[in-house]
Amino acid sequence: MHIIALSAEKFSYAPEVQNDLLWTVIGSPWGLPACWLVLINLITFFVFGLDKWKARRKEKKESVRRIPEKNLLLLAAAGGSIGALLGMKVFHHKTLHRAFKIGVPLILALQLLIPFGLWLYFGVIR
């Protein structure tokens, strides 16, 4: 890594090696959104697993507090819809609830269609 001083207060990054992945990802316009999607999907997947574990445990103990359904759907809407779908399949959790059975795939479809529509409008049509 090589840092070039532009002034006393500002620095610019100029990579010396080709595989400086962290700065390449952060420097890319798609890097931070990609990191966000990976992170939120992992969190959502593990939260679904945690809620399933709490659901099993609640059968034996009444004092276990579950994760509210609105929080699970909010995680899916924040970009974790793939993690939510995988969590539903792997942990067999919330697969019979209509809000999740229909809602999570609908959220995923919207998350795919909206960027495609914006790209189509601004990149192709205009």
N, C-alpha and C positions, 0 to 999 in steps of 0.2 A: 504494500500500500504506500502510495506516495502522495503527500499533501502539499499543495502549492499555496503559498500565502499570497493572496490578492491584495490585502491591506492588513492593517493591524487587527481588524475585527472580523473579516470575512475569510473563509477558507474554501477551497475548491478541491474536490476529490478527483484524482486521476489514477485509475487502477493500473498497477504494473503487471499483473498476471491476468490471464484469460479467465481463470476459474474463481474469481472473487465473487462468489454467488450472492452473498448477502447484499453487497452494494449494487450488484446487477439487478437483483429483484426489487430492492427499494427504489433504485433509480428509474426503473421502468414505470410507465404510466399504468400498467396492468399489475404491477407487483404488489402494491398494498391491497387492492381489492382481492387478488388471488389469496394473499395471506389471510385476509379477513374471512373469506369463504372456507378455507381449510380449517381455520381456528373455530369458527362458529359451528361448522358441521361436526367437528370432533366433540365440542362441548355438548351439542344437542344430542349426539349419539350416546354419550356417557350419561347425560341427564335422564334420558329415557331408560337406560339400564339401571340407574340409581332409583328411579321411581318404581320400576318393576321389582327391584330388591326390597324397597320399602313396602310395596303392596303385599309381597309374600310375608314379610315380617309382621305386618299389621294384623294378619290373620291370627298370630300368636300373641302379639302385644298390642294393646289399644293406644299406647302413648306415642306411637310412631306417627310423625307428621308427613303427609304425602306432598308431592309437588303439585300445585294447582294446574288444572288442564289449560287454563288461559296462559300460564307461563310456558308450558310446552308448545302451545300454538304460536306464542310470541317468538320463541326461539326459532321455530320453523319459518316464520315470516321475516325474521331478521337475516335470513340467508341460510339457515340450517335445515332446509327442507329435505335435502338428500340424506343428511344425518338422521333426521326424524324418520324418514322412510326406512332406512337401514336399521335404526333402533327398533322400529315397529316389527320388522321382519325377524331380526336376530333374537330379540328378547320376547317376541310374541306378546307385545304390550300395546294396548289401546287399538287392537286390530278389529274389535267388534263395535267400537264407538263410531257413530256416523260422522261426528265432527272431525275425527281423525281419518277415517276411512275415505272420506270425500274431500275433506278440507286440506290435508297435507298434499295430496297429489294436485289439487287445484292451486295451491300456493306455489308449488314447483312449476306448474304450467305457466302461471303468471310471471314467475321469476325468469322463465326462459323466453316467453313471448314479448314481454315489455322491452328488454334490451334488443331483441331481434327487430321489433317494430321500429324502435328508435334508429337502429343502424340502417334499416331499410329506408326510412323516411329521410334521414340526414345524409346517408352515404350513397344511396342509389337514386331515389326519386328527385331529390332537390338538386 
